[in-house]
Amino acid sequence: MSKIDTSLRTVLISIGLMILFVSNIPAKKNPAIGSSGHNIYMDRCGACHGENGKGNGPAVGSLKNVPADLTLLAKRNGGVFPEEWLRKVVGGEEEVDITAHGSREIPIWGQLFHAKNAADQYFANTRFGDLVTYLESIQEPID
């Protein structure tokens, strides 16, 4: 075997081992992409609305407006969680003031709940559904 063949084999084995080991290193996950509604909430909403959704997040001191208490969404809607209204607000279909969340074109939640193409629609809907499930879980009991 020539010196070139030996060097080539060494390089190929090294590349193969590198691929084998690198593929087993866990990638840092973006919490907004995971399936947990709590992770999505904490990534996109928690800084202002707080971990418990009461509007007491760590960024409150630097805000012009006090964030809404998201645990009262159902109570303020006659005891029914307003999923469709929330979908319209996030989707830009409901005419509400979201200036605290950024511009209508680039809100704080970004394109997370909007499909860039038809293939992404399932994932956008899943992420929104996961967030809704989490928000429903933190609702104050209706008296």
Summary of the structure (lengths in Angstrom):
residues: 143
radius of gyration: 22.6
end to end distance: 83.9
largest distance: 84.2
contacts: 329
relative contact order: 0.14
helix: 51%
strand: 1%
